[in-house]
Amino acid sequence: MVFGDLKLLVKEKIAKEIERGILKVTKQKIVSLHEPSFDKNDLENVADCIKSTYVSSFGKYILNFEKKISKITKSKYVVCTTNGTSALHLALVVAGVKENDEVLIPSLTFVATSNAIKYAAAIPHFVEVETSNLGIDPVKLEQYLKENTFKKKHKTINKNTGNIISALMPVHLFGHPSRIIELKKIAKKYNLILIEDAAEGLGSFLNSKHIGTFSKMGILSFNGNKIITTGGGGAILTNNKKLALKARYLSTTAKKNHSYKFIHTELGFNYRMPNINAALGCSQIKKLDNYLKRKRLLTKKYFTVFKDSKYFEFYIEPKNSKSNYWFQTIILKRKYKSHKNYILKYLNKKGISCRSAWSTLHKLSFCKNLPRMNLSVTEDLHDRIINIPSSPNLV
Ligand SMILES: Cc1ncc(COP(=O)(O)O)c(C=O)c1O
């Protein structure tokens, strides 16, 4: 009984320490996790687009928005899409991932990463992440590939399933750059197509290079919860003209340019970002620098209040990187991980919106029989991560 009371006390202590820290930093009573903010310019741009009547997949704002993303990321080509999930799907198709190919991804990611692979009729194959950057662990990945694959006609074959492993799709979790340079070397050695899921990473850099641009293709998301938003939206980044043209063509139902005939040359998709969403993007993107600065300030303030906690660590960007700090993150010390759900319930009840990392994908009912390596670090991290309020407008 006494021992039980003590446990309750620790749970409460941790929850209250986090509550106090967040309230001290944000000076707000009700705090959302990550909310978009809009101003007069956003309203004017959207109104202008409506007046033009070009609200769908054609119009000046789409090309303009793509140019702006290209300037920030230094990606030669940018193809805007309806959302990040469709960008991932399209990138997989265009890059040549085929039916029944396996695509290596982390399990600690949003379900869209794996869904997009399934939409391409390919098979998600889950690999382990590391604690230092929350992305795929290159050392474990290489060892795993060495032990579990063989080469046949330049292709990497999974010894256990007989399938071709054709691609590697790292995720830059919460906007923090993963070890993409090491992963790129492995992709080259094993002849894997490298596609970066940088959905959360607009404004994040590794060695001064924007994430999503280290590979054949990368993708971004502009969903309402991202650092800037187009309502719904995504983009493919690539330096390869052929791939960019193909992606753009397929995103507009593979329709040939013709003033009155409908000629579709192959199976395409209705994945092009509507002009009305791009109009919002064009005004939102002007605020990116300001949001990035504010998010770093928020990190600094959280770090000051949380750095001495004996219950958890406040997560700081990996070495050599400049993260956009999309989601601010607390990682409970192992000893206290059983308290995570209590802490989340407590904080949310108080009006402070905090959340757990997504369900690890290998545990989802429709993914649990998919190929995977040992995922003990993934599971351990999942049990310890708490995302806390992260909106740029909190400071
Ligand atoms: C890692 C990751 N991949 C893909 C996506 C999909 O993006 P969207 O929601 O724009 O489809 C998200 C969105 O949250 C994401 O976090």
The ligand as an SDF file (V2000), in Angstrom:
LIG
                    3D

 16 16  0  0  0  0  0  0  0  0999 V2000
    6.6710   11.3350  -41.1900 C   0  0  0  0  0  0  0  0  0  0  0  0
    5.4820   11.6940  -42.0010 C   0  0  0  0  0  0  0  0  0  0  0  0
    5.3450   11.1650  -43.2220 N   0  0  0  0  0  0  0  0  0  0  0  0
    4.3090   11.4630  -44.0200 C   0  0  0  0  0  0  0  0  0  0  0  0
    3.3150   12.3150  -43.6080 C   0  0  0  0  0  0  0  0  0  0  0  0
    2.1550   12.5500  -44.5000 C   0  0  0  0  0  0  0  0  0  0  0  0
    1.8880   13.8740  -44.7740 O   0  0  0  0  0  0  0  0  0  0  0  0
    0.3740   14.3710  -45.0280 P   0  0  0  0  0  0  0  0  0  0  0  0
   -0.3180   14.3840  -43.7100 O   0  0  0  0  0  0  0  0  0  0  0  0
    0.5550   15.7130  -45.6260 O   0  0  0  0  0  0  0  0  0  0  0  0
   -0.2250   13.3920  -45.9790 O   0  0  0  0  0  0  0  0  0  0  0  0
    3.4080   12.9050  -42.3420 C   0  0  0  0  0  0  0  0  0  0  0  0
    2.3680   13.8290  -41.8910 C   0  0  0  0  0  0  0  0  0  0  0  0
    2.1680   14.1570  -40.7850 O   0  0  0  0  0  0  0  0  0  0  0  0
    4.5030   12.5650  -41.5110 C   0  0  0  0  0  0  0  0  0  0  0  0
    4.6080   13.0810  -40.2910 O   0  0  0  0  0  0  0  0  0  0  0  0
  1  2  1  0
  2  3  1  0
  2 15  2  0
  3  4  2  0
  4  5  1  0
  5  6  1  0
  5 12  2  0
  6  7  1  0
  7  8  1  0
  8  9  2  0
  8 10  1  0
  8 11  1  0
 12 13  1  0
 12 15  1  0
 13 14  2  0
 15 16  1  0
M  END
$$$$
